[in-house]
Structures are given as structure tokens and as C-alpha cells.
Amino acid sequence: KRNIVVKRGAKLRWRFGGDTLHNLTLANGPEGFSSPNYDNDRTYTKRFTRPGKYQFFCGLHPVSMTQQVVVR
């Protein structure tokens, strides 16, 4: 999903499908982190323990791939 609201403590998993590399890069949020570059259905998992609004983009495709996660 492009935008999602979750409770504090929720764990999200991103799946990077296909043979094109992607990543998860934080543009803005209460806690800084990012994923390595992944492809071929590899996954990245993050548990959100700090409430707030997290805005992400793919560092390799920053215009077309964005997401917002709100943690309550």
C-alpha cells in the first residue's frame, strides 16, 4: 500500500519484487533508517516503536515510488 496507518509496535515488511533494485529511504520522520538495495522478492522488515509520520521514497526511483506511514 502506498499510505498506511499502524499502531505503535507494528511490524511492516516490504517486498522488493522483480529484477530491478529498490530500497526504502526515509525522507522525514521521528527515527532515521533505510534499507539496503533489494530485488528478486527479497524483503526488509521494520518494527515501528516511535509514533509520528514517516515519509519514504525509493532512493533509486524517488519520483515514482513514495509512501507514508503514520504510527499512532
Protein Blocks (a to p, Z undefined) as FASTA:
>chain_A
ZZdcddehiacddddehjbdcddddfbdjbdcdddddeehiacddddfbgcddddddfkl
mmlmccddddZZ
